[in-house]
Amino acid sequence: MLNDLHDPATAIRVSGHETFPLRLLWLKKAFDHASDPDGVDRRTFQEQNAIATFGVGKNMALSMRHWALATKILRDSPTHLHATDLGRLIFTDGTGLDPYLEHPSTLWLMHAHLVSEPRAATTFYYAFNLLNQIAFTRDDLVRAMAAIIEARATARATAETLKRDVEVFVRSYAPRHSDAGEDAAEPLLVELGLLREQRSTGQLEFVRGQKPSLDNSIFALVLRQFWERQHSLSPTLSVEQVQYDPGSPGRVFKLDEDSLVARLMSIGDATGGKMVWTDTAGLRQVALAGRLEEIDEIDLVKAGYRGRRAA
């Protein structure tokens, strides 16, 4: 199956962030430097003058590049980095939907790109989509990722690399307890409230629920992408598939079943009737009322910002 972490064909990535979680203005800075039609030399982020170019140290500049690629704001080529259509839609000054990441839909989109498939941030994908424990620890994640890597003949990662990667995952989502001397700014995705840590035990737990700041159009976008990736030949998806399958909206957004069903019941409104909710003889599912390709992803992104402009 596509995105099966036990399949040697599935790429794994547990480094590249230089131990820094994604920060607030990094995506905008990366986009601005790559927004020209010709893009920017891919070495820009690793040159010694990165501190002058980006206002951060060299390692942070490399991390900035990593996150911009992982969230699909930039795309890579052998010599240059280029802004994607999504990046231009969101971050272009003057005409962009949310140039300075003031809107919750941008956060949900960036999060979904990180965790919906494993190629860019494998530990993030595993934690959201394959980890079934209610409560877990950093060591649980390290052991799970080590087992996946050890089963592959071509993959290598040291225990220290995995520990650092798991720590970046935790810091990316769990609010930090105040520690003297640390940067006061929380990482970008903490605001989503998806993960909490018990200070006394160090145990971690995903926060399931309604996610009021998640727009139905962004939910529909992730559902469409999940459908295309995992079930493109199926005209219907069951509630269980949308709730529990890897890469599903239920997994990605940590929705409880009642919240998920409520969103599926209104999926026709979000997709112009191209997806519809059905509940016949106790069989609850969402069905295509046309072809998946007829549901335009860019239109769904734009709809995710209507009526909810940041003040």
Secondary structure, 3 states (H helix, E strand, C coil): CCCCCCCCCCCCCCCCCCCCCCCCCHHHHHHHHHCCCCCEEHHHHHCCCHHHHHCCCHHHHHHHHHHHHHCCCEEECCCEEEECHHHHHHHCCCCCCCCCCCCHHHHHHHHHHHHCCCCCCHHHHHHHHCCCCCEECHHHHHHHHHHHHHCCCCCCCCHHHHHHHHHHHHHHHCCCCCCCCCCCCCCHHHHHCCEEECCCCCCEEECCECCCCCCHHHHHHHHHHHHHHHCCCCCEEEHHHHHHCCCCHHHHHCECHHHHHHHHHCHHHHCCCCEEEEEECCEEEEEECCCHHHCCHHHHHHHCCCCCCCC
